[in-house]
Amino acid sequence: MPAAYLEARAEPSPAPTLLVLNKSDNTLAIIDATTLKVLGHVSTGVGPHEVTASADGKTAYVANYGDRETIGHTLSIIDLTTRKEIRLELGDLKRPHGIVEKNGFIYFTSEVKKCVARYNPKVGKVDWTAQTDQNTTHMLVPSPDGKRLYTANILSDTVSILDIATGKATHIKVGSKPEGLDISPDGKELWVGHDGDGGVSVIDTEVGKVTQTLAVSKVPIRIKFTPDGQRVLISDPERGELYVYGAKTRKEIQRIPVGMAAVGIVIAPDGKRAFVASMAENKVSVIDLGSLKITGSIAPGGMPDGLAWAEPRENNERNVNP
């Protein structure tokens, strides 16, 4: 269970904050989202890949995936005020990757176990699992109503739909090596990127079927809807570009060069800015979503990838648990 606290190396940060994982440094960078100043770093486990924040913006949860030599089997639970970490042992839930907060719970995937698990902060333990029985269950997104989870299974070429109440899984066949995915704010469409063929599947969630496949880029590795549901951002690590698509037209609006090995994307809750991590260039690009221009750059550490936004509940009502 939780290991000893690890002391942080900075003063407490104001909110809102941008959270950035540095794969080669094994750290979480905490960044003032207004000034873009790096406020400090907190140690994580080996190979931190994805991060999420609690609804009240006080705690970060990191999936420690590991690397080529180490099979990850922990979550880092980080108090963003005191900058202290507790490392939670996951047992056989190895290679945790995709991680999201919904309704006060922390859901994460386990590639080795071929499942999605749930950490319950109120009781301090994992209290629910649901099998996908698919290969390389990787990224994860919840439905807006919190009743379902969607996962991309890279080596099975499927997306799993998990009913949280029953734990039952159903699967939808998509393109080659699906990874990045996101759901529209109204919950009606799920967009899934295929690393193997450069396509994006558009899934009607009400009928559970692919309605269109878009030829987008070479490797559409991460996908994010804007909060208003009007646009979709897609990062391509091989081309070092961010693609901006119209959600309704399903047409490309613009390409923005953000640097090679472009991966993680997060959008500010007000929809005015996006942040895109470029692992190869050790930077995070700041993009004005009005002008679709790069307005800043952050150096958070080595090989930045997973991103998240943390903001106190009283300043961010959209994150209040129903």
C-alpha positions in Angstrom: 0.0 0.0 0.0 1.1 3.7 0.2 4.8 4.2 0.6 6.5 6.9 2.7 5.9 10.6 1.7 8.5 12.1 -0.6 9.2 15.7 0.1 8.7 18.2 -2.7 11.1 20.9 -3.9 9.0 24.1 -4.1 6.6 26.4 -2.4 2.8 25.7 -2.6 1.4 26.8 -6.0 -1.6 29.1 -6.7 -4.4 27.8 -8.9 -5.1 27.2 -11.7 -2.1 25.0 -12.6 -1.0 23.0 -15.6 0.3 19.6 -14.7 3.0 18.0 -17.0 4.6 14.6 -16.7 8.3 14.3 -17.7 9.0 10.7 -18.8 12.8 10.8 -18.7 12.9 12.7 -15.4 10.2 10.7 -13.6 8.7 13.9 -12.3 5.5 15.9 -12.3 6.0 19.6 -13.2 3.6 22.0 -11.6 3.1 25.2 -13.7 1.3 28.4 -13.1 -1.3 28.4 -15.9 -1.4 32.2 -16.0 2.3 33.2 -15.9 3.5 29.9 -17.5 6.2 29.7 -14.8 7.4 26.3 -13.6 6.7 26.4 -9.9 8.3 23.1 -9.0 8.6 19.3 -9.6 7.5 16.3 -7.6 9.0 12.8 -8.0 6.8 10.0 -9.4 7.4 6.4 -10.2 9.3 5.2 -13.3 7.8 6.2 -16.6 4.9 8.4 -15.7 2.7 8.5 -18.8 -0.7 10.0 -17.9 -2.1 12.3 -15.2 -5.4 13.5 -13.9 -6.5 15.8 -11.1 -9.2 15.5 -8.5 -12.4 17.6 -9.1 -11.4 20.0 -6.3 -8.0 20.6 -7.9 -6.0 19.7 -4.8 -4.6 16.3 -5.8 -2.9 14.8 -8.9 -3.0 11.1 -9.8 -0.2 9.7 -12.0 -0.1 6.4 -13.8 3.5 5.0 -13.5 3.7 2.9 -16.6 7.4 2.0 -16.4 9.9 1.8 -19.2 11.7 -0.9 -21.3 13.4 -2.3 -18.2 10.7 -1.7 -15.5 7.1 -2.8 -15.6 5.2 -0.1 -13.7 2.8 -1.2 -11.0 2.0 2.0 -9.0 0.0 5.2 -8.9 1.5 8.4 -7.6 -0.9 10.4 -5.5 0.3 14.0 -5.1 -1.0 16.7 -2.8 -0.6 19.8 -4.9 -0.6 22.1 -1.9 2.1 20.4 0.2 3.9 18.9 -2.9 4.0 15.5 -1.2 3.6 12.1 -2.9 2.2 8.8 -1.8 3.0 5.9 -4.0 0.2 3.4 -4.2 1.1 -0.3 -4.9 -1.3 -1.8 -7.5 -0.2 -5.5 -7.3 -1.1 -7.3 -10.5 -2.6 -4.2 -12.1 0.6 -3.6 -14.0 1.4 -1.1 -16.8 -1.2 1.4 -15.7 -1.7 4.0 -18.4 -4.8 6.0 -19.2 -6.2 7.7 -16.1 -9.3 9.9 -15.5 -11.3 11.4 -12.7 -15.1 11.0 -12.7 -17.6 11.5 -9.9 -14.9 11.5 -7.3 -13.3 8.2 -8.5 -10.0 7.7 -10.3 -10.3 5.2 -13.2 -7.2 3.8 -14.9 -6.2 1.1 -17.4 -3.9 -1.9 -16.8 -2.4 -3.2 -20.0 -1.1 -6.4 -18.4 -4.3 -7.2 -16.7 -6.4 -6.2 -19.7 -8.8 -4.2 -17.6 -9.9 -0.9 -16.2 -9.7 -0.4 -12.4 -11.0 2.2 -10.0 -9.2 3.8 -7.1 -11.6 5.2 -4.4 -9.9 8.1 -2.6 -12.4 7.9 0.2 -11.3 4.4 1.2 -7.8 4.6 -0.1 -7.9 1.5 -2.3 -8.9 0.0 -5.6 -12.5 -1.1 -5.2 -13.7 -2.0 -8.7 -12.3 -3.6 -11.9 -13.8 -4.5 -15.2 -12.2 -6.7 -17.8 -11.8 -5.7 -21.4 -9.9 -9.0 -22.3 -8.5 -7.0 -25.2 -4.8 -6.5 -26.0 -3.0 -3.3 -24.8 -5.9 -1.5 -23.2 -4.4 1.9 -23.2 -6.2 5.3 -23.2 -9.4 6.0 -21.4 -12.3 8.5 -21.4 -15.6 8.6 -19.4 -19.0 9.4 -20.8 -20.2 12.9 -19.6 -22.9 11.3 -17.5 -20.4 9.0 -15.8 -22.2 5.8 -16.7 -19.7 4.4 -19.2 -16.0 4.2 -19.9 -14.4 4.0 -23.3 -11.0 2.4 -23.8 -8.8 2.0 -26.9 -7.2 -1.4 -27.2 -4.1 -1.0 -29.4 -3.3 -4.5 -30.5 -6.9 -5.7 -30.7 -8.0 -2.8 -33.0 -11.0 -2.2 -30.9 -12.7 0.2 -28.5 -14.3 -1.2 -25.4 -17.4 0.3 -23.9 -17.6 -0.5 -20.2 -20.8 -0.2 -18.2 -19.7 1.0 -14.8 -22.8 -0.3 -13.0 -22.4 -3.9 -14.3 -18.8 -4.0 -15.4 -19.9 -5.5 -18.7 -17.8 -4.8 -21.8 -18.8 -4.5 -25.4 -16.4 -3.9 -28.3 -16.4 -1.9 -31.5 -13.9 -2.7 -34.3 -12.0 0.3 -35.5 -8.8 0.9 -37.6 -5.2 -0.3 -37.0 -3.7 0.3 -33.6 -6.2 2.7 -31.9 -4.8 4.8 -29.1 -6.0 8.4 -28.6 -9.7 9.0 -28.1 -12.1 11.6 -26.7 -15.8 12.0 -26.4 -17.8 15.1 -27.4 -19.2 17.2 -24.5 -22.7 16.1 -25.3 -21.6 12.5 -25.3 -22.9 11.7 -28.7 -19.7 11.1 -30.6 -16.4 9.3 -29.8 -13.4 10.1 -32.0 -10.7 7.4 -32.0 -7.3 7.8 -33.7 -5.5 4.9 -35.4 -1.7 5.0 -35.1 -1.4 2.2 -37.6 -3.2 3.8 -40.6 -3.5 7.5 -39.8 -7.3 7.4 -39.6 -9.8 8.6 -37.1 -13.0 6.6 -36.4 -16.1 8.7 -35.6 -18.4 6.5 -33.4 -22.1 7.3 -32.8 -22.3 6.4 -29.1 -26.0 5.9 -29.1 -25.9 3.1 -31.7 -22.4 2.0 -30.9 -21.1 2.0 -34.5 -18.5 3.7 -36.6 -20.3 6.2 -38.8 -17.3 7.6 -40.6 -13.5 7.1 -40.9 -11.4 10.2 -41.5 -8.0 10.2 -43.2 -6.3 12.7 -40.8 -2.5 12.4 -40.5 0.2 9.8 -40.1 -0.1 9.0 -36.4 -3.1 10.7 -34.8 -2.0 9.8 -31.3 -4.0 12.1 -29.0 -7.5 13.7 -29.5 -9.3 16.4 -27.6 -12.7 18.1 -28.1 -12.8 21.8 -27.2 -15.2 22.5 -24.3 -17.9 23.9 -26.7 -17.8 20.8 -28.8 -17.1 22.8 -32.0 -13.5 21.7 -32.7 -11.3 18.6 -32.3 -7.5 18.8 -31.7 -5.4 15.9 -32.9 -1.6 15.6 -32.3 0.8 13.7 -34.6 4.2 12.9 -33.2 5.8 11.9 -36.5 4.9 15.1 -38.3 5.2 17.3 -35.2 1.9 19.0 -35.9 -1.4 19.7 -34.2 -4.4 19.3 -36.5 -7.5 21.4 -35.8 -10.8 19.8 -37.2 -14.4 21.1 -37.3 -16.4 18.7 -35.1 -19.5 19.1 -37.3 -17.9 19.5 -40.7 -15.2 16.8 -40.0 -12.9 18.9 -42.1 -9.4 20.1 -41.4 -9.3 23.8 -40.4 -5.6 24.3 -39.7 -2.3 22.6 -39.0 0.0 24.0 -36.3 3.7 23.0 -36.1 4.3 22.2 -32.4 7.5 20.2 -32.5 8.4 16.6 -33.1 7.0 13.8 -30.9 3.9 15.9 -30.3 1.7 13.9 -27.9 -0.3 15.1 -24.9 -3.0 17.7 -25.2 -5.0 19.5 -22.6 -7.4 22.4 -23.1 -8.2 25.1 -20.5 -11.7 24.8 -19.1 -12.6 28.2 -20.6 -11.6 26.9 -24.1 -9.3 29.8 -24.8 -6.0 27.9 -24.8 -4.6 24.5 -25.6 -1.3 23.0 -24.4 0.6 20.4 -26.5 3.6 18.5 -25.2 6.5 17.7 -27.6 8.7 15.0 -26.1 11.6 15.3 -28.6 11.9 19.0 -28.0 11.3 19.0 -24.2 8.6 21.7 -24.5 4.9 22.4 -24.2 3.5 24.8 -26.8 0.7 27.2 -25.7 -1.9 27.8 -28.4 -4.5 30.5 -28.6 -7.6 28.8 -29.8 -9.1 32.0 -31.1 -6.2 32.9 -33.5 -4.9 29.3 -33.7 -1.4 30.6 -33.2 1.4 29.6 -30.8 1.7 32.3 -28.1 4.1 30.7 -25.8 6.4 27.8 -24.9 7.2 26.1 -21.6 10.2 24.0 -20.7 8.8 21.6 -18.0 11.5 18.9 -18.1 12.7 15.9 -20.0 10.4 14.2 -22.5 7.0 15.8 -21.5 3.9 13.8 -22.4 0.8 13.5 -20.2 -0.9 16.8 -19.3 -3.8 17.7 -17.0 -5.4 20.8 -15.6 -6.0 21.5 -11.9 -8.2 24.2 -10.6 -10.1 24.6 -7.3 -13.7 23.6 -7.4 -14.9 27.0 -6.3 -13.3 28.5 -9.4 -14.2 25.7 -11.8 -17.9 24.8 -11.4 -17.9 22.6 -14.5 -15.8 20.1 -12.5 -18.2 19.8 -9.6 -19.3 16.2 -9.1 -23.0 15.6 -9.8 
